[in-house]
Amino acid sequence: MFQIKPDKKESENKTIRFPLELIKKIEKAIVGKNVSFSGFVIQSCEYALENMEPEEKEKNK
């Protein structure tokens, strides 16, 4: 049976500017990966935050 499931996370729109060359690189990287530009950016940010140096993590708490 088909069930509509709620989104996993609440979200909010933020407007940010990307250098054009970075946009091209991201778009090339996600071809055939079944992920949106926004999804890639979110995953990249989460990865960066999880892999920060310990002293940087402490500053951001």
N, C-alpha and C positions, 0 to 999 in steps of 0.2 A: 504494500500500500504506500502511496506517495504521501510524505509528510513534509511540511514546510518547517524548517528549523531556523531558529533565530541566529543572527550573526554571533560569532564567538566573542567579539569585542565591540565596545562602543567606539565610535570614531568621530572625529571632528575635522572639518576642512581647514587646511592651512595652505596659504599661498607661499611658495618658495621659488626662487629662481635658480636654474641650473645652467652652467655653461653649455653652449650648444654642443661642443665636442663630447662632454660627458653624457648628454642625452643620446647622442649617436652611439656611444659605446654601450650604454645600458640597453638601448633598443636592439643592438646587435647581439648582446649577451642573452636576451630573453627570447629570441626567436626559437620557436618550437619547444619552449619550456613550460607552456601552459601556465604562465604567470603574467600578471599585468605589470605595467610600469610602477604603479603605486605599491603593489605587492612586493616587487623586487626592492624598492626603496625601503619599505617597512622592514623586510627581512634583513637588509643590509645594515640598517640602523640598529636593530636588535642585536645582530652579530657584533657590531662595533662596540656597543655598550657592554655586552657580555665578555668581550675580550680586551677590555681596557686594562692598562697597567693598574695594579692594586692601589697605588697612591692617587691615581686619577679617579677611580671608583669612589674613594673616600671623599674627595672634593665634591662629587656630584650627589652625595646623599642628602 
